[in-house]
Amino acid sequence: MSKTTSIYARVEPAIKEEAENILSQLGIPMSNAINIFLRQVVLQKGLPFEVKINQNKPLTYGDLTPDEFNFEIEKGFKSLDEGRIVSADLVAERMQEEYNRGL
């Protein structure tokens, strides 16, 4: 058996719990998942996924998968249920300010 070393990392409790639940369903202990990640970093000579800054632009229907679209609709319904309502005029004003800067 090869030698091992310990890694200590601070993570948000909710993220840790959600990851543990998912990994448990896959039958993979957290330590194995971290080991898999680190091995991929070595093999890829970098992060094993694309890391980029999301462009701050409005969502368009054509850019969304059906699941993403449904998720966005559900977020809207949740906001309505929670009373987080903004007038259409205010939305238009904010979008003008946010997305037409420097155009």
Backbone as CSV, one residue per row, in Angstrom:
resi,resn,N_x,N_y,N_z,CA_x,CA_y,CA_z,C_x,C_y,C_z
1,MET,0.837,-1.176,0.000,0.000,0.000,0.000,0.887,1.247,0.000
2,SER,0.524,2.237,-0.801,1.330,3.442,-0.877,1.089,4.345,0.317
3,LYS,2.070,5.200,0.569,1.929,6.158,1.654,0.868,7.183,1.272
4,THR,0.255,7.765,2.271,-0.738,8.810,2.029,-0.390,10.017,2.882
5,THR,-0.975,11.130,2.535,-0.835,12.358,3.311,-2.215,12.959,3.478
6,SER,-2.344,13.844,4.426,-3.646,14.452,4.690,-3.736,15.832,4.060
7,ILE,-4.940,16.182,3.659,-5.242,17.508,3.139,-6.368,18.059,4.007
8,TYR,-6.211,19.272,4.461,-7.258,19.930,5.237,-7.764,21.103,4.411
9,ALA,-9.064,21.161,4.199,-9.655,22.236,3.404,-10.910,22.734,4.081
10,ARG,-11.135,24.023,3.973,-12.367,24.613,4.497,-13.362,24.717,3.351
11,VAL,-14.551,24.187,3.571,-15.611,24.247,2.563,-16.913,24.624,3.248
12,GLU,-17.821,25.153,2.471,-19.126,25.503,3.015,-19.842,24.222,3.445
13,PRO,-20.421,24.213,4.634,-21.080,22.999,5.132,-22.152,22.455,4.189
14,ALA,-22.953,23.334,3.591,-24.023,22.863,2.702,-23.456,22.184,1.464
15,ILE,-22.370,22.739,0.916,-21.740,22.136,-0.268,-21.150,20.773,0.092
16,LYS,-20.494,20.702,1.247,-19.912,19.435,1.687,-21.000,18.374,1.842
17,GLU,-22.090,18.754,2.489,-23.174,17.799,2.724,-23.791,17.331,1.404
18,GLU,-24.034,18.265,0.504,-24.624,17.895,-0.792,-23.686,16.982,-1.575
19,ALA,-22.394,17.320,-1.568,-21.411,16.481,-2.265,-21.346,15.090,-1.643
20,GLU,-21.356,15.023,-0.318,-21.329,13.720,0.355,-22.550,12.881,-0.015
21,ASN,-23.715,13.513,-0.083,-24.925,12.779,-0.461,-24.816,12.213,-1.872
22,ILE,-24.337,13.024,-2.789,-24.191,12.573,-4.179,-23.149,11.473,-4.276
23,LEU,-21.998,11.688,-3.636,-20.937,10.681,-3.680,-21.379,9.385,-3.021
24,SER,-22.167,9.479,-1.957,-22.688,8.289,-1.294,-23.557,7.469,-2.246
25,GLN,-24.385,8.163,-3.013,-25.231,7.473,-3.991,-24.380,6.777,-5.060
26,LEU,-23.213,7.352,-5.339,-22.299,6.753,-6.315,-21.415,5.683,-5.692
27,GLY,-21.450,5.583,-4.358,-20.614,4.606,-3.664,-19.153,5.028,-3.600
28,ILE,-18.908,6.343,-3.611,-17.545,6.855,-3.597,-17.333,7.679,-2.327
29,PRO,-16.403,7.284,-1.471,-16.094,8.100,-0.297,-15.493,9.449,-0.716
30,MET,-15.680,10.471,0.108,-15.171,11.806,-0.189,-13.666,11.769,-0.463
31,SER,-12.917,11.020,0.335,-11.460,10.972,0.151,-11.096,10.397,-1.223
32,ASN,-11.851,9.404,-1.696,-11.593,8.854,-3.033,-11.907,9.881,-4.119
33,ALA,-12.997,10.639,-3.937,-13.365,11.654,-4.922,-12.284,12.728,-5.010
34,ILE,-11.756,13.132,-3.871,-10.683,14.133,-3.866,-9.448,13.562,-4.543
35,ASN,-9.139,12.302,-4.266,-7.994,11.654,-4.900,-8.183,11.592,-6.414
36,ILE,-9.386,11.263,-6.871,-9.685,11.233,-8.308,-9.468,12.622,-8.911
37,PHE,-9.981,13.650,-8.230,-9.813,15.019,-8.708,-8.334,15.373,-8.848
38,LEU,-7.544,15.089,-7.807,-6.123,15.431,-7.836,-5.372,14.655,-8.922
39,ARG,-5.737,13.398,-9.129,-5.109,12.625,-10.206,-5.423,13.243,-11.574
40,GLN,-6.641,13.726,-11.730,-7.010,14.377,-12.990,-6.259,15.695,-13.175
41,VAL,-6.032,16.424,-12.101,-5.227,17.649,-12.182,-3.844,17.317,-12.713
42,VAL,-3.255,16.245,-12.181,-1.921,15.833,-12.625,-1.956,15.396,-14.094
43,LEU,-2.923,14.555,-14.456,-3.011,14.070,-15.827,-3.276,15.186,-16.832
44,GLN,-4.138,16.127,-16.468,-4.519,17.217,-17.363,-3.525,18.380,-17.302
45,LYS,-2.662,18.338,-16.292,-1.732,19.455,-16.041,-2.498,20.759,-15.850
46,GLY,-3.582,20.665,-15.116,-4.454,21.799,-14.828,-5.769,21.271,-14.304
47,LEU,-6.718,22.161,-14.151,-8.029,21.736,-13.679,-8.699,20.862,-14.739
48,PRO,-9.385,19.807,-14.322,-9.998,18.884,-15.283,-11.344,19.356,-15.812
49,PHE,-11.574,20.656,-15.790,-12.798,21.235,-16.328,-12.488,22.682,-16.669
50,GLU,-13.331,23.259,-17.495,-13.132,24.634,-17.920,-13.486,25.593,-16.786
51,VAL,-12.623,26.560,-16.558,-12.871,27.581,-15.553,-12.908,28.916,-16.282
52,LYS,-14.036,29.597,-16.169,-14.152,30.872,-16.857,-15.101,31.775,-16.087
53,ILE,-15.014,33.034,-16.382,-15.914,34.010,-15.783,-17.138,34.081,-16.673
54,ASN,-18.300,33.850,-16.070,-19.543,33.918,-16.836,-19.777,35.324,-17.330
55,GLN,-20.223,35.418,-18.559,-20.586,36.722,-19.080,-21.890,37.138,-18.436
56,ASN,-21.961,38.377,-18.055,-23.171,38.884,-17.415,-24.114,39.370,-18.510
57,LYS,-24.895,38.457,-19.039,-25.830,38.816,-20.092,-27.162,38.137,-19.825
58,PRO,-28.230,38.704,-20.345,-29.537,38.083,-20.122,-29.608,36.695,-20.751
59,LEU,-30.363,35.822,-20.121,-30.587,34.499,-20.688,-31.514,34.624,-21.896
60,THR,-31.258,33.824,-22.892,-32.172,33.765,-24.029,-32.671,32.335,-24.154
61,TYR,-33.897,32.208,-24.580,-34.529,30.888,-24.665,-33.680,29.923,-25.487
62,GLY,-33.145,30.389,-26.598,-32.376,29.517,-27.492,-31.090,28.992,-26.893
63,ASP,-30.577,29.655,-25.854,-29.334,29.226,-25.225,-29.545,28.191,-24.126
64,LEU,-30.801,27.932,-23.779,-31.103,27.043,-22.655,-31.565,25.672,-23.124
65,THR,-31.154,24.658,-22.375,-31.707,23.331,-22.600,-33.109,23.321,-21.982
66,PRO,-33.944,22.360,-22.319,-35.263,22.292,-21.678,-35.181,22.248,-20.151
67,ASP,-34.218,21.512,-19.608,-34.068,21.439,-18.150,-33.658,22.793,-17.572
68,GLU,-32.743,23.493,-18.239,-32.322,24.813,-17.769,-33.490,25.798,-17.826
69,PHE,-34.270,25.728,-18.901,-35.429,26.607,-19.035,-36.418,26.358,-17.894
70,ASN,-36.730,25.085,-17.646,-37.659,24.740,-16.561,-37.124,25.209,-15.210
71,PHE,-35.815,25.076,-15.000,-35.205,25.533,-13.755,-35.395,27.042,-13.589
72,GLU,-35.176,27.809,-14.653,-35.342,29.268,-14.584,-36.804,29.642,-14.329
73,ILE,-37.727,28.926,-14.941,-39.150,29.181,-14.704,-39.499,28.903,-13.247
74,GLU,-38.986,27.794,-12.698,-39.241,27.453,-11.302,-38.665,28.516,-10.363
75,LYS,-37.489,29.046,-10.700,-36.922,30.122,-9.891,-37.853,31.330,-9.894
76,GLY,-38.436,31.630,-11.050,-39.375,32.745,-11.149,-40.607,32.528,-10.295
77,PHE,-41.165,31.324,-10.353,-42.336,31.010,-9.525,-41.998,31.135,-8.035
78,LYS,-40.814,30.659,-7.656,-40.396,30.735,-6.258,-40.301,32.203,-5.822
79,SER,-39.738,33.041,-6.680,-39.645,34.468,-6.359,-41.024,35.078,-6.174
80,LEU,-41.965,34.700,-7.042,-43.333,35.198,-6.898,-43.939,34.757,-5.575
81,ASP,-43.767,33.477,-5.260,-44.308,32.942,-3.999,-43.722,33.662,-2.790
82,GLU,-42.460,34.076,-2.885,-41.786,34.748,-1.775,-42.044,36.251,-1.773
83,GLY,-42.819,36.727,-2.751,-43.154,38.147,-2.792,-42.067,39.027,-3.357
84,ARG,-41.074,38.433,-3.988,-39.998,39.229,-4.591,-40.437,39.615,-6.003
85,ILE,-41.151,40.725,-6.080,-41.740,41.171,-7.333,-41.184,42.552,-7.670
86,VAL,-40.837,42.741,-8.940,-40.304,44.006,-9.422,-41.112,44.399,-10.653
87,SER,-41.397,45.687,-10.790,-42.181,46.138,-11.940,-41.398,45.949,-13.238
88,ALA,-42.125,45.790,-14.331,-41.501,45.625,-15.647,-40.673,46.850,-16.009
89,ASP,-41.146,48.031,-15.632,-40.400,49.257,-15.924,-39.045,49.254,-15.223
90,LEU,-39.021,48.822,-13.965,-37.765,48.765,-13.222,-36.829,47.725,-13.820
91,VAL,-37.371,46.605,-14.247,-36.556,45.567,-14.890,-35.934,46.126,-16.163
92,ALA,-36.735,46.796,-16.987,-36.224,47.367,-18.236,-35.130,48.394,-17.950
93,GLU,-35.337,49.202,-16.928,-34.343,50.218,-16.561,-33.029,49.564,-16.116
94,ARG,-33.151,48.544,-15.267,-31.946,47.842,-14.796,-31.222,47.153,-15.941
95,MET,-31.966,46.528,-16.850,-31.332,45.845,-17.984,-30.617,46.859,-18.876
96,GLN,-31.229,48.015,-19.078,-30.607,49.064,-19.886,-29.281,49.481,-19.258
97,GLU,-29.300,49.701,-17.943,-28.085,50.105,-17.234,-27.024,49.007,-17.272
98,GLU,-27.438,47.778,-17.033,-26.498,46.665,-16.894,-25.909,46.202,-18.223
99,TYR,-26.736,46.094,-19.238,-26.288,45.422,-20.460,-25.973,46.357,-21.609
100,ASN,-26.261,47.609,-21.484,-25.941,48.537,-22.567,-24.821,49.479,-22.186
101,ARG,-24.112,49.125,-21.131,-22.959,49.949,-20.732,-21.907,49.908,-21.832
102,GLY,-21.403,51.031,-22.182,-20.297,51.100,-23.128,-20.644,50.721,-24.543
103,LEU,-21.930,50.648,-24.872,-22.318,50.318,-26.255,-22.557,51.563,-27.051
